[in-house]
Amino acid sequence: MPGPVSEVDVAAIRAEVLFTPDCPHAAQAESLLRRILEEEGVAVAVERIQVDDLDHAAGLGFRGSPTIRLDGLDVAPDPAAEVGLACRRYRQPDGRIAGVPPEEQIREVLRERLASLEPGPGPLARLREVPARAMRAGFVWAARQEGIERLSKRLPVTRGLVRRFVAGEDLASTLVALRRLRDDGLGTTVDVLGESVDSEVAATAAADAYLSLLDALQREGLDGNVSLKLTQMGLDIDRSFCQRNVARIVDRAFETDAFVRVDMEDHTRTDATLAIARELHGRHGNVGVVIQSYLRRSEADVETLITERIRVRLCKGAYNEPASVAFPTKPEVDESYVHLMERLLAEGTFPGIATHDERIIERARDFTARESIGRDRYEFQMLYGVRRDLQQALVAEGLAVRVYVPFGSEWYPYFMRRLAERPANLLFVLRSLARERRR
Ligand SMILES: Cc1cc2nc3c(=O)[nH]c(=O)nc-3n(C[C@H](O)[C@H](O)[C@H](O)COP(=O)(O)OP(=O)(O)OC[C@H]3O[C@@H](n4cnc5c(N)ncnc54)[C@H](O)[C@@H]3O)c2cc1C
């Protein structure tokens, strides 16, 4: 792994907000840009440039206030706009007009700039050379190390980022987040964080937490949909104990008109997970499973689940798997995803298309339009805190989106998998650590 990240890597990126003195949206543009830079792990200061008169505007090629530029490029260029001091208006993905450019457009330009950085000797360049698989392997390994877990939980830097991916440490704060998501038109599925428990007492307590959750969801009139992991329910202790433990949840879910999704863990648990989910589905028909497109076996599993009319959430897969069981490259995983997605959309039972990959979402749109598959026959699913702009844009189009909302104190392994999915997340952590060390 590379050493601590210095800020030299991205000093090449210039981030500017240009504005007129009376602009009502200048501060908003600046704080939006700051937040995006922070979330993308780019530690540069935002330069504020006040444009006072027409000559100044002409010299800068300034076409209205506020304007956000990255490396001198307008993030939302409007060739029709004249050089001058007018107020700018920006159309958002949902059609609304706002005083600042759309968040995702700024992100995209930033990512393009980052991708175009010449590989040099700096740590960022070295990090880019680390293959995604190797990076995932590192994080998934770290997710199992108790020493690293204890250390990370103490670091203030981790907390900020954890808050982005985890709705709360307790049920009360999570209910607030769930209400907000519901008001935004999003469906939810709630995960009480925890996995790999090694005592029956802990597994029983985890199931009890789900019973309280189901009661609270019903009481509050919130979406009755939960996701759980079998290793949290005692799978590694005793399989039939685990099944009985989850059956309690499935029965309570039935009473409260809720649905239970059994998450998929690493490939050594696939058989047991599918078998238990299948048996539990047989109780009341309110249980679904997850299929990972990176597994070579998934095509056969999908066909069986289609025949059994069991609901499938399709994801790419978040664990570090050997090439003997999983496709080793991203193009193969993506190709498998599209194939399985089309099979599920065509013949599956209300599949959950769980991805933030815009190209794949576009393929789903094309396929459902071509095959006249109604919007009520499937849903998109995304993770809490990931691509909120995309979640909103799909909802604005009238498509169903469900957000996976984890909560609880056992966030560490979940959090590490989220870091593993994206180098920018890792960069953010490394940079913050480097900053903390300098304090
Ligand atoms: C609802 C839901 C449930 C899931 N359940 C399971 C499960 O049961 N078992 C399992 O193995 N995996 C599960 N996953 C995780 C999944 O397998 C992937 O690891 C994860 O979704 C990233 O893949 P992607 O499809 O978004 O595509 P990618 O190609 O990895 O990402 C596409 C784009 O999405 C954005 N993005 C993706 N991940 C992140 C992130 N962590 N932070 C910031 N941006 C990100 C980036 O813009 C990226 O460019 C689930 C995912 C979702 C959405």
The ligand as an ORCA input file, in Angstrom:
! r2SCAN-3c Opt
* xyz 0 1
  C     -29.382     -2.081     -2.076
  C     -28.061     -2.798     -2.118
  C     -27.928     -3.974     -1.397
  C     -26.730     -4.698     -1.471
  N     -26.647     -5.918     -0.865
  C     -25.538     -6.671     -1.030
  C     -25.454     -8.004     -0.552
  O     -26.398     -8.544      0.040
  N     -24.299     -8.697     -0.761
  C     -23.233     -8.144     -1.433
  O     -22.207     -8.837     -1.634
  N     -23.276     -6.875     -1.884
  C     -24.392     -6.120     -1.701
  N     -24.438     -4.842     -2.198
  C     -23.180     -4.180     -2.659
  C     -22.907     -4.447     -4.114
  O     -22.573     -5.796     -4.293
  C     -21.766     -3.551     -4.641
  O     -20.595     -3.804     -3.942
  C     -22.060     -2.065     -4.581
  O     -23.406     -1.794     -4.835
  C     -21.209     -1.301     -5.631
  O     -21.519     -1.742     -6.924
  P     -22.347     -0.888     -8.030
  O     -23.333     -1.835     -8.632
  O     -22.930      0.310     -7.438
  O     -21.315     -0.606     -9.183
  P     -19.854      0.008     -9.221
  O     -19.398     -0.224    -10.606
  O     -19.028     -0.530     -8.096
  O     -20.099      1.542     -8.965
  C     -20.784      2.390     -9.876
  C     -20.739      3.817     -9.360
  O     -21.496      3.909     -8.153
  C     -20.869      4.774     -7.214
  N     -20.517      3.992     -6.009
  C     -20.568      2.636     -5.870
  N     -20.221      2.270     -4.623
  C     -19.924      3.417     -3.968
  C     -19.501      3.710     -2.637
  N     -19.320      2.764     -1.735
  N     -19.281      5.000     -2.301
  C     -19.471      5.991     -3.201
  N     -19.876      5.775     -4.473
  C     -20.101      4.510     -4.851
  C     -19.681      5.348     -7.905
  O     -20.076      6.552     -8.523
  C     -19.339      4.305     -8.945
  O     -18.641      4.848    -10.013
  C     -25.645     -4.161     -2.194
  C     -25.792     -2.969     -2.903
  C     -26.979     -2.296     -2.892
  C     -27.113     -1.059     -3.709
*
